Amino acid sequence: MPRIRLTVAYVGTRYLGWQIQGRGQTVQGTLEEKLARICQEPVRVHGSGRTDSGVHALGQVAHFDAPDSKARIPWQKALNSMLPDDIAILDAREAEPSFHARFSVRSKRYAYTLWTEPDFTLPQRAPFVWPVRNLDLESMDRAAAFLAGTHDFAAFQNAGTEVKGTVRTLEPIRREPGQHPCEWVFRFQADGFLKQMVRNLMGLLVEVGRGGMSPDEARAVLESRDRRLAPATAPPQGLTLEEVIY
């Protein structure tokens, strides 16, 4: 059975994430439904990891094992002809049998987009940004510098997923202009992320930007390893999974 690796982009607005427990429409479930129709048998899709309801992806990676009788199918063309407009297969290729979309991951990169214009939010960008006002960006940068490196990120893990440990290595957070002059994009890359870790880090940085917390206080939250001391989780729509690195 050939193993097929997919690179998937999607708008998360109407999906309950890539995969969640329980019932509801997910991106993984939608892919499995289309693959079952092509292969005429159930097909299990394995993703690099979950994304929350409302979170988008430019480079989610998944794999499945295709029946030998379907090995020559042009998977990208076949799937894109069946998928809804808010999901697209960017690449489909045969992978080594040892490849696993989840367990072969070395790191991931996420982008979180803030909208900073106080008088309006561009309707075309509203599903992809978090509108926030009057931010002190320099203070946010100072707080972001404290977060980079190898730390115990327990203060930024929401309940709901059991993990062996909460230590992760986070690359320096990059702040860059977005698609519109009113946007700032914060990019987070790490060797792994805890449940809603990026959204919690973004919530912390925005709290600093709003003046509710100093950069030194943000560092104290990190060192406390206590989720109760961290600000609220940032909303999902500003977050995009950009790339999975193998």
Contacts in CASP RR format, 6 or more apart in sequence:
PFRMAT RR
TARGET T0000
AUTHOR 0000-0000-0000
METHOD contacts of the structure
MODEL  1
MPRIRLTVAYVGTRYLGWQIQGRGQTVQGTLEEKLARICQEPVRVHGSGR
TDSGVHALGQVAHFDAPDSKARIPWQKALNSMLPDDIAILDAREAEPSFH
ARFSVRSKRYAYTLWTEPDFTLPQRAPFVWPVRNLDLESMDRAAAFLAGT
HDFAAFQNAGTEVKGTVRTLEPIRREPGQHPCEWVFRFQADGFLKQMVRN
LMGLLVEVGRGGMSPDEARAVLESRDRRLAPATAPPQGLTLEEVIY
1 65 0 8 1.000
1 66 0 8 1.000
1 67 0 8 1.000
1 68 0 8 1.000
2 65 0 8 1.000
2 66 0 8 1.000
2 68 0 8 1.000
2 71 0 8 1.000
2 94 0 8 1.000
3 63 0 8 1.000
3 64 0 8 1.000
3 65 0 8 1.000
3 66 0 8 1.000
3 94 0 8 1.000
3 95 0 8 1.000
3 96 0 8 1.000
3 97 0 8 1.000
3 99 0 8 1.000
4 63 0 8 1.000
4 64 0 8 1.000
4 65 0 8 1.000
4 66 0 8 1.000
4 75 0 8 1.000
4 92 0 8 1.000
4 93 0 8 1.000
4 94 0 8 1.000
4 95 0 8 1.000
5 61 0 8 1.000
5 62 0 8 1.000
5 63 0 8 1.000
5 91 0 8 1.000
5 92 0 8 1.000
5 93 0 8 1.000
5 94 0 8 1.000
5 95 0 8 1.000
5 99 0 8 1.000
5 101 0 8 1.000
6 31 0 8 1.000
6 45 0 8 1.000
6 61 0 8 1.000
6 62 0 8 1.000
6 63 0 8 1.000
6 64 0 8 1.000
6 75 0 8 1.000
6 79 0 8 1.000
6 89 0 8 1.000
6 91 0 8 1.000
6 92 0 8 1.000
7 59 0 8 1.000
7 60 0 8 1.000
7 61 0 8 1.000
7 89 0 8 1.000
7 90 0 8 1.000
7 91 0 8 1.000
7 92 0 8 1.000
8 27 0 8 1.000
8 31 0 8 1.000
8 57 0 8 1.000
8 59 0 8 1.000
8 60 0 8 1.000
8 61 0 8 1.000
8 62 0 8 1.000
8 87 0 8 1.000
8 88 0 8 1.000
8 89 0 8 1.000
8 90 0 8 1.000
9 57 0 8 1.000
9 58 0 8 1.000
9 59 0 8 1.000
9 60 0 8 1.000
9 87 0 8 1.000
9 88 0 8 1.000
9 90 0 8 1.000
10 27 0 8 1.000
10 56 0 8 1.000
10 57 0 8 1.000
10 60 0 8 1.000
10 86 0 8 1.000
10 87 0 8 1.000
10 88 0 8 1.000
11 56 0 8 1.000
11 86 0 8 1.000
11 87 0 8 1.000
11 127 0 8 1.000
12 27 0 8 1.000
12 51 0 8 1.000
12 53 0 8 1.000
12 54 0 8 1.000
12 55 0 8 1.000
12 56 0 8 1.000
12 57 0 8 1.000
12 86 0 8 1.000
13 54 0 8 1.000
13 86 0 8 1.000
13 127 0 8 1.000
13 237 0 8 1.000
14 25 0 8 1.000
14 86 0 8 1.000
15 25 0 8 1.000
15 26 0 8 1.000
15 27 0 8 1.000
15 30 0 8 1.000
15 53 0 8 1.000
15 54 0 8 1.000
15 86 0 8 1.000
16 24 0 8 1.000
16 25 0 8 1.000
16 26 0 8 1.000
16 53 0 8 1.000
17 26 0 8 1.000
17 27 0 8 1.000
17 50 0 8 1.000
17 51 0 8 1.000
17 52 0 8 1.000
17 53 0 8 1.000
17 54 0 8 1.000
17 55 0 8 1.000
18 26 0 8 1.000
18 27 0 8 1.000
18 28 0 8 1.000
18 47 0 8 1.000
18 49 0 8 1.000
18 50 0 8 1.000
18 51 0 8 1.000
18 57 0 8 1.000
18 60 0 8 1.000
19 26 0 8 1.000
19 27 0 8 1.000
19 28 0 8 1.000
19 29 0 8 1.000
19 47 0 8 1.000
19 49 0 8 1.000
19 50 0 8 1.000
20 26 0 8 1.000
20 50 0 8 1.000
20 53 0 8 1.000
27 51 0 8 1.000
27 57 0 8 1.000
27 60 0 8 1.000
27 87 0 8 1.000
28 45 0 8 1.000
28 47 0 8 1.000
28 62 0 8 1.000
29 45 0 8 1.000
30 83 0 8 1.000
30 84 0 8 1.000
30 87 0 8 1.000
31 45 0 8 1.000
31 62 0 8 1.000
31 79 0 8 1.000
31 83 0 8 1.000
31 87 0 8 1.000
32 42 0 8 1.000
32 43 0 8 1.000
32 44 0 8 1.000
32 45 0 8 1.000
34 79 0 8 1.000
34 82 0 8 1.000
34 83 0 8 1.000
35 43 0 8 1.000
35 45 0 8 1.000
35 64 0 8 1.000
35 79 0 8 1.000
36 42 0 8 1.000
36 43 0 8 1.000
37 82 0 8 1.000
38 70 0 8 1.000
38 73 0 8 1.000
38 78 0 8 1.000
38 79 0 8 1.000
38 82 0 8 1.000
39 66 0 8 1.000
39 67 0 8 1.000
39 70 0 8 1.000
41 67 0 8 1.000
43 64 0 8 1.000
43 65 0 8 1.000
43 66 0 8 1.000
44 64 0 8 1.000
44 65 0 8 1.000
45 62 0 8 1.000
45 63 0 8 1.000
45 64 0 8 1.000
46 62 0 8 1.000
46 63 0 8 1.000
46 64 0 8 1.000
46 100 0 8 1.000
46 101 0 8 1.000
46 102 0 8 1.000
47 60 0 8 1.000
47 61 0 8 1.000
47 62 0 8 1.000
47 63 0 8 1.000
47 101 0 8 1.000
47 102 0 8 1.000
48 60 0 8 1.000
48 61 0 8 1.000
48 62 0 8 1.000
48 101 0 8 1.000
48 102 0 8 1.000
48 105 0 8 1.000
48 108 0 8 1.000
48 244 0 8 1.000
49 101 0 8 1.000
49 102 0 8 1.000
51 57 0 8 1.000
51 60 0 8 1.000
51 239 0 8 1.000
51 241 0 8 1.000
52 196 0 8 1.000
52 199 0 8 1.000
52 236 0 8 1.000
52 239 0 8 1.000
53 236 0 8 1.000
54 236 0 8 1.000
54 237 0 8 1.000
55 236 0 8 1.000
55 237 0 8 1.000
55 238 0 8 1.000
55 239 0 8 1.000
55 240 0 8 1.000
55 241 0 8 1.000
56 128 0 8 1.000
56 237 0 8 1.000
56 238 0 8 1.000
56 239 0 8 1.000
56 240 0 8 1.000
56 241 0 8 1.000
57 240 0 8 1.000
57 241 0 8 1.000
58 240 0 8 1.000
58 241 0 8 1.000
58 242 0 8 1.000
58 243 0 8 1.000
59 90 0 8 1.000
59 241 0 8 1.000
59 242 0 8 1.000
59 243 0 8 1.000
59 244 0 8 1.000
60 241 0 8 1.000
60 244 0 8 1.000
61 101 0 8 1.000
61 105 0 8 1.000
61 244 0 8 1.000
61 246 0 8 1.000
62 101 0 8 1.000
63 95 0 8 1.000
63 99 0 8 1.000
63 100 0 8 1.000
63 101 0 8 1.000
66 73 0 8 1.000
66 75 0 8 1.000
74 92 0 8 1.000
75 89 0 8 1.000
75 92 0 8 1.000
76 89 0 8 1.000
76 90 0 8 1.000
76 91 0 8 1.000
76 92 0 8 1.000
79 89 0 8 1.000
79 92 0 8 1.000
80 88 0 8 1.000
80 89 0 8 1.000
83 89 0 8 1.000
98 104 0 8 1.000
99 246 0 8 1.000
101 244 0 8 1.000
104 246 0 8 1.000
105 192 0 8 1.000
105 244 0 8 1.000
105 245 0 8 1.000
105 246 0 8 1.000
106 191 0 8 1.000
106 245 0 8 1.000
106 246 0 8 1.000
107 171 0 8 1.000
107 189 0 8 1.000
107 190 0 8 1.000
107 191 0 8 1.000
107 192 0 8 1.000
107 245 0 8 1.000
108 189 0 8 1.000
108 190 0 8 1.000
108 192 0 8 1.000
108 193 0 8 1.000
108 241 0 8 1.000
108 243 0 8 1.000
108 244 0 8 1.000
108 245 0 8 1.000
109 187 0 8 1.000
109 188 0 8 1.000
109 189 0 8 1.000
109 241 0 8 1.000
109 242 0 8 1.000
109 243 0 8 1.000
109 245 0 8 1.000
110 187 0 8 1.000
110 188 0 8 1.000
110 189 0 8 1.000
110 193 0 8 1.000
110 198 0 8 1.000
110 239 0 8 1.000
110 240 0 8 1.000
110 241 0 8 1.000
110 242 0 8 1.000
111 185 0 8 1.000
111 186 0 8 1.000
111 187 0 8 1.000
111 188 0 8 1.000
111 239 0 8 1.000
111 240 0 8 1.000
111 242 0 8 1.000
112 130 0 8 1.000
112 185 0 8 1.000
112 186 0 8 1.000
112 187 0 8 1.000
112 188 0 8 1.000
112 198 0 8 1.000
112 199 0 8 1.000
112 202 0 8 1.000
112 234 0 8 1.000
112 238 0 8 1.000
112 239 0 8 1.000
112 240 0 8 1.000
113 128 0 8 1.000
113 129 0 8 1.000
113 130 0 8 1.000
113 178 0 8 1.000
113 183 0 8 1.000
113 184 0 8 1.000
113 185 0 8 1.000
113 186 0 8 1.000
113 238 0 8 1.000
113 240 0 8 1.000
114 129 0 8 1.000
114 130 0 8 1.000
114 131 0 8 1.000
114 132 0 8 1.000
114 135 0 8 1.000
114 183 0 8 1.000
114 184 0 8 1.000
114 185 0 8 1.000
114 186 0 8 1.000
114 206 0 8 1.000
114 238 0 8 1.000
115 121 0 8 1.000
115 122 0 8 1.000
115 125 0 8 1.000
115 129 0 8 1.000
115 130 0 8 1.000
115 131 0 8 1.000
115 132 0 8 1.000
115 180 0 8 1.000
115 182 0 8 1.000
115 183 0 8 1.000
116 131 0 8 1.000
116 132 0 8 1.000
116 133 0 8 1.000
116 135 0 8 1.000
116 182 0 8 1.000
116 183 0 8 1.000
116 184 0 8 1.000
117 131 0 8 1.000
117 182 0 8 1.000
118 133 0 8 1.000
118 134 0 8 1.000
121 129 0 8 1.000
121 131 0 8 1.000
122 180 0 8 1.000
122 182 0 8 1.000
125 179 0 8 1.000
125 180 0 8 1.000
125 183 0 8 1.000
127 237 0 8 1.000
128 237 0 8 1.000
128 238 0 8 1.000
128 240 0 8 1.000
129 183 0 8 1.000
129 237 0 8 1.000
129 238 0 8 1.000
130 202 0 8 1.000
130 206 0 8 1.000
130 234 0 8 1.000
130 235 0 8 1.000
130 237 0 8 1.000
130 238 0 8 1.000
132 206 0 8 1.000
132 210 0 8 1.000
134 210 0 8 1.000
135 206 0 8 1.000
135 209 0 8 1.000
135 210 0 8 1.000
136 208 0 8 1.000
136 209 0 8 1.000
136 210 0 8 1.000
136 211 0 8 1.000
137 175 0 8 1.000
137 184 0 8 1.000
137 209 0 8 1.000
139 208 0 8 1.000
139 209 0 8 1.000
139 211 0 8 1.000
139 214 0 8 1.000
139 215 0 8 1.000
140 175 0 8 1.000
140 205 0 8 1.000
140 206 0 8 1.000
140 208 0 8 1.000
140 209 0 8 1.000
141 175 0 8 1.000
142 215 0 8 1.000
143 204 0 8 1.000
143 205 0 8 1.000
143 208 0 8 1.000
143 213 0 8 1.000
143 215 0 8 1.000
143 218 0 8 1.000
143 219 0 8 1.000
144 172 0 8 1.000
144 173 0 8 1.000
144 175 0 8 1.000
144 186 0 8 1.000
144 205 0 8 1.000
145 172 0 8 1.000
145 173 0 8 1.000
146 215 0 8 1.000
146 218 0 8 1.000
146 219 0 8 1.000
146 222 0 8 1.000
147 170 0 8 1.000
147 173 0 8 1.000
147 201 0 8 1.000
147 218 0 8 1.000
147 222 0 8 1.000
148 170 0 8 1.000
148 171 0 8 1.000
148 172 0 8 1.000
148 173 0 8 1.000
149 169 0 8 1.000
149 170 0 8 1.000
149 171 0 8 1.000
150 167 0 8 1.000
150 168 0 8 1.000
150 169 0 8 1.000
150 170 0 8 1.000
151 167 0 8 1.000
151 168 0 8 1.000
151 170 0 8 1.000
151 222 0 8 1.000
152 166 0 8 1.000
152 167 0 8 1.000
152 225 0 8 1.000
153 166 0 8 1.000
153 167 0 8 1.000
153 168 0 8 1.000
153 170 0 8 1.000
153 194 0 8 1.000
153 197 0 8 1.000
153 222 0 8 1.000
154 166 0 8 1.000
154 194 0 8 1.000
154 225 0 8 1.000
154 226 0 8 1.000
154 227 0 8 1.000
155 200 0 8 1.000
155 221 0 8 1.000
155 222 0 8 1.000
155 224 0 8 1.000
155 225 0 8 1.000
155 226 0 8 1.000
155 227 0 8 1.000
155 229 0 8 1.000
155 230 0 8 1.000
156 194 0 8 1.000
156 196 0 8 1.000
156 197 0 8 1.000
156 200 0 8 1.000
156 201 0 8 1.000
156 204 0 8 1.000
156 222 0 8 1.000
156 227 0 8 1.000
156 230 0 8 1.000
157 163 0 8 1.000
157 166 0 8 1.000
157 194 0 8 1.000
157 195 0 8 1.000
157 196 0 8 1.000
157 197 0 8 1.000
157 200 0 8 1.000
157 227 0 8 1.000
158 194 0 8 1.000
158 195 0 8 1.000
158 196 0 8 1.000
158 200 0 8 1.000
158 227 0 8 1.000
158 233 0 8 1.000
159 195 0 8 1.000
159 227 0 8 1.000
160 195 0 8 1.000
161 194 0 8 1.000
161 195 0 8 1.000
163 194 0 8 1.000
166 194 0 8 1.000
166 225 0 8 1.000
168 190 0 8 1.000
168 191 0 8 1.000
168 192 0 8 1.000
168 193 0 8 1.000
168 194 0 8 1.000
168 197 0 8 1.000
169 190 0 8 1.000
169 191 0 8 1.000
170 188 0 8 1.000
170 189 0 8 1.000
170 190 0 8 1.000
171 188 0 8 1.000
171 189 0 8 1.000
171 190 0 8 1.000
173 186 0 8 1.000
173 187 0 8 1.000
173 188 0 8 1.000
173 201 0 8 1.000
173 205 0 8 1.000
174 186 0 8 1.000
174 187 0 8 1.000
175 184 0 8 1.000
175 185 0 8 1.000
175 186 0 8 1.000
175 187 0 8 1.000
176 184 0 8 1.000
176 185 0 8 1.000
176 187 0 8 1.000
177 183 0 8 1.000
177 184 0 8 1.000
177 185 0 8 1.000
178 184 0 8 1.000
178 185 0 8 1.000
186 202 0 8 1.000
186 205 0 8 1.000
187 242 0 8 1.000
188 198 0 8 1.000
188 201 0 8 1.000
196 233 0 8 1.000
198 239 0 8 1.000
199 233 0 8 1.000
199 234 0 8 1.000
199 235 0 8 1.000
199 236 0 8 1.000
199 239 0 8 1.000
200 227 0 8 1.000
200 230 0 8 1.000
200 231 0 8 1.000
200 233 0 8 1.000
200 234 0 8 1.000
202 234 0 8 1.000
202 239 0 8 1.000
203 230 0 8 1.000
203 231 0 8 1.000
203 232 0 8 1.000
203 233 0 8 1.000
203 234 0 8 1.000
204 213 0 8 1.000
204 218 0 8 1.000
204 221 0 8 1.000
204 230 0 8 1.000
204 231 0 8 1.000
205 218 0 8 1.000
206 231 0 8 1.000
206 234 0 8 1.000
207 213 0 8 1.000
207 218 0 8 1.000
207 231 0 8 1.000
208 214 0 8 1.000
208 215 0 8 1.000
208 217 0 8 1.000
208 218 0 8 1.000
213 221 0 8 1.000
213 231 0 8 1.000
220 229 0 8 1.000
221 229 0 8 1.000
221 230 0 8 1.000
END
